[in-house]
Amino acid sequence: MNQKLKTSIAFARNLFVTGAISETSRAVEVDICKNIPKEGSPVIVEFGMGHGNITRQILESLPPKGKIYAFEVKSSFCEVVREAIKDERLIIVNDGAETISQHVEGPIHAVISSIPFSFFGKEKGEKIIQDSYDLLEKDHFFSQVLYTKHNFKKFQRVFEDCKMTSNKNMFTEYIYHCKKLKSTHMVNCE
Ligand SMILES: C[S@@+](CC[C@H](N)C(=O)[O-])C[C@H]1O[C@@H](n2cnc3c(N)ncnc32)[C@H](O)[C@@H]1O
């Protein structure tokens, strides 16, 4: 059985956690990574690593000194990626996106997310967006792929500059690119 089919079966078996029956398309993997800084040592956070298709694209775009914290709630998915991707820049976090502030200190330089926001309660969804915003450095992006436009407003309430693109696949995939324009990090003046 090929890997794509194995992934689809695993996603379908866990539909209420994954919110999908297949991986996001190649076009989305590329589009969602377009705001990753190309130089320096950026810290990237991925939410919803799954079997690592977007993770691979992030690693391809990431400079050698960068790192990525990839959050995934399903431990079996974490195991698949641990076996398949050997890269010192990748830190797998077997926990929910809502715990970001417990695992990542910040500042961070991009959030790349494919978690199923439509399945989350209001409070959990808002916490993930707000905590990510607080950790992001000014002028950097939270990019999210979803099968619906309906969650866009939640991002617009927090981020100052939000744009949406779409990709026609089996289901239409919407990608939100949300940029933080204000600085929230303390500057030490001593
Ligand atoms: C639609 S799949 C996306 C998988 C893959 N990144 C892709 O683009 O095809 C969503 C993934 O998010 C994971 N997930 C669901 N809730 C989560 C949460 N609160 N935090 C982190 N990951 C979560 C699911 O287990 C699943 O692997």
The ligand as a Gaussian input file, in Angstrom:
#p B3LYP/6-31G(d) Opt

LIG

0 1
 C       -6.367000      18.093000       8.312000
 S       -5.118000      17.176000       9.171000
 C       -3.700000      17.956000       8.399000
 C       -2.532000      17.057000       8.309000
 C       -1.402000      17.544000       7.396000
 N       -0.638000      18.618000       7.993000
 C       -1.930000      17.989000       6.046000
 O       -1.783000      19.161000       5.717000
 O       -2.501000      17.181000       5.334000
 C       -5.175000      17.944000      10.777000
 C       -4.177000      17.412000      11.780000
 O       -4.295000      18.173000      12.986000
 C       -4.201000      17.289000      14.112000
 N       -4.845000      17.998000      15.233000
 C       -6.165000      18.063000      15.545000
 N       -6.356000      18.856000      16.617000
 C       -5.132000      19.329000      16.987000
 C       -4.670000      20.212000      18.004000
 N       -5.500000      20.771000      18.884000
 N       -3.341000      20.469000      18.057000
 C       -2.467000      19.898000      17.200000
 N       -2.835000      19.045000      16.216000
 C       -4.159000      18.765000      16.107000
 C       -4.893000      16.031000      13.624000
 O       -4.530000      14.891000      14.376000
 C       -4.388000      15.962000      12.175000
 O       -3.156000      15.289000      12.082000

